[in-house]
Amino acid sequence: FLKNKGLESTILVPNDFPKFLKWMPDAKKVVIAEYKRKKAGEAIYNANVIFCLDFNSAARIGILGDWLTKSWATKILIDHHQQPEDFDYIYSDVTIPATSQMVYHFIEALGEENLVDENVASCLYTGIMTDTGGFRFRSTSATTHRITANLIEKGANPTAISSDTWDTNSVSRLHLLSLVLARIEMVKDGKAAILYLKRDELKEFGYQKGDTEGFVNYGLSIAGAQVAVLFIEDLYQDFIKISFRSKDEVDVNQFARKHFNGGGHINAAGGRYDKTIEETIADFKEFIEEEEF
């Protein structure tokens, strides 16, 4: 969109993104800071304006965070996570299911929907589709669907986008999934599902970034489950990455903040824990029993 406005822009991400998104327009132009630190640092140093998308704290973007904090550029936050930090300008709305929907509203406010071409429409549609869990999350609204209809009219192809994004399983990913599904454990009288993967298992099956995307949702699909949690040993460091999902009014954002150094949304959150995976699961079982739902 910025390119269509005649503005020079650079897209930065702190870490590599999943392989199933590599098909997207201009994906090869994204600067991945973990691989190109100098180029990423120079882009921030030279920027006049920095749009901060889909995160609400500098601490969430790894090595980019320190550079962002020190930058003199105008910082504009567009995000839907709870409790945002201070930025120069903030567009924050936790009721909107996808940051890409907020970007569309931003374009609408500028009165420049005419600059949404097929590439822009495809990117925004993909962002909305993935952030809403395939339009499944409860915050997905009629407005969300009206916007996706507009994007389809502007060239987004739902069939191609869905296929390019979801139908990209590798054999190794399916092996990991079968391993996770074979040992789902239900606790709290069947209201909470526990899934996990260990480091040696990730290595054995050739784990790649994004391979475990969506695994946690299988736990939530179990009849009677209100919470699902996926624990994964980090490949390189001694901590556990955690994904939480929930239904209805069960607030995993507050649960993750309280116990697992994390946060996110009411029904979708993340966290990390500096214990072994066995200790982490044991602590989760203790913590979840204290929750009322």
PyMOL commands that set and color helices and strands:
alter all, ss='L'
color gray80, all
select helices_A, chain A and resi 19-21+27-29+37-46+58-61+64-70+99-110+113-115+118-131+142-153+158-166+171-181+199-204+215-220+252-259+277-289
alter helices_A, ss='H'
color red, helices_A
select strands_A, chain A and resi 12-13+31-32+49-53+74-79+89-92+185-187+192-197+227-233+240-246+263-264+268-273
alter strands_A, ss='S'
color yellow, strands_A
deselect
rebuild
show_as cartoon
